[in-house]
């Protein structure tokens, strides 16, 4: 299969609706008990120069990812321009803001429209990218466990002892209720979900995805691939860590704290909420609370600072996705027209 098929309207509607609900629930948890006046005060004192610098590294990560993607496509016999690769990635991130995890498919279909790379093959390389990124994330997680174990332990003790078991049980009940609702939803709509999955599509995609995954063993520039992978995650790290310098309360955070922040933030962004909204904010609220606890500071203040950091950092990420994604639409349309004339 090389050409993209039209998306299922029901699947699209359900996915967007569920992701918005998930985002709203997480945002409610994040904002619960917070004083908005204090958070607004943090925004007023922020030095947004550091946010601008951080955004440069955020965009640079797009470019490194584009070049690395080309390295994976070369063994499959496709030589595409870095520009088309860059803008299809930007378009994919834009789609992720509407439908979580839809960016991978959107990226493959956009690339097909301008470079005629079969969707199943390019999608296979994207899956491979995710595996490599997961490995890089594992390295950051290892650094976090080594250098910030005290913060994790302090937060665990805070939740289980200082705040009392009753609140921990309350969160557990919320989780169990959500799991039950998900199970009921899955059972009631099992036939529809089976139709959406369409195992035949999976089989049709299988061969191309396999070729995409195997492309890593055919790389001619393995060392270059490793360098670009490291460059991507160094940019992610700097984009997260440099935002700390925007707030006086986080400006003294160490590089080790930066590892902790990017791991916590990435875990938050992995939740299938619309654009990571809510989940990212709750994750950073708890993350910076943990850092404050490890430093012997007031964890409640840490939660306020964490939310302020999350709003600044997440807004920066959203701005990058929106600006780059919206620019990609006319750029890709022009490239598509040029490809049609060839």
C-alpha positions, 0 to 999 in steps of 0.5 A: 500500500502506498497511497493514504486512505481517508480517515474514519470520521467516527474514529477521528471524533472519538479520538479528539473527544477522548483526548480533550476529556483526558486533557481537561481531567489532568488540568483540573488535577494540576490546578486544584488548590492553586492560587492563580494570583501567585502563578500570575506573579511568577509570569510577571517576573519571568525573563522571557529571553531564556524562553526565546533561546530555548525555542531556538533549540526546540526548532533545531531539534526539528532539523536534526530529526529531518536529516536523521530521517533521511538517513533512514530512508536512504537504504530504502532507495529514497533520497529526499530533500532535507526541506521536505523532510523538515516541513513534513515533520512540522506538519506531523507535529501540528496534527498531533495538536488535534489528534494525539499520535496522528502526527506519525501517519500525517507525516508519512502521508505528507511525505508521500504527497511531495516525494512519493515515498510509500506510506508503509515504508516511511511509517516503518522508519518512523516506528524505528525512530520512536524505538531509538528515541525510547532508548535515548529517553532511557539514558536520560531516565538512568541519569535521573535515577543516578543523580536525582534519586533523592528527589524521587524518594523525597516525593514518594515519602511526601505523598505516602506519609506527609500528605496522608494515605487518605489522599493517596487512596483518593487518587487510586480510586480516581485511577481505578474508576477511569480504568473501569470506564475505559474497560466498559467503553472498550467492551461496548464498542468492541465491534466498532473498535475492531472495524477501526483497527482492520487487521487487513490494513495491518497486514497490508502495512506489515511488509513496508513497515518491516522494510522500514524497521530493517533500514537501520541495519543497512545504514551507510552512515551509522555513526552520523545517525548516532550523532544526530540522535544525540543532537536531537536529545541534547536540543530537547534537554537544552529546550527544557533546561534553559526555561528554568533560567526564565524563573528566579525560583528555578534559575539555580537548578543544576544540569542534573535537575535538567535531566529530571525535568526533561524525563518528567515532562516527556512522561507527561507528554506521552499521555494521550491528552490533546497536545499534552495539555494538562498531563504535562502541567501535572507532571511538572507540578509534581516534578518540581515539587519533588525537587523542592522537597529534595532541597528542603524547601516548601513543596507547596511553593514547588507545586506553584513554581512547577505549574508556572514553569509548565505553562511557560514551557508548554506554551513555548512548545505549542507556539513552535508547533503552531508556527512551524506547522502552519508554515508547513501547509503552504510550503508543502502545498507548493512542493506538492504542485511542483512534484505533480508537474514532474 
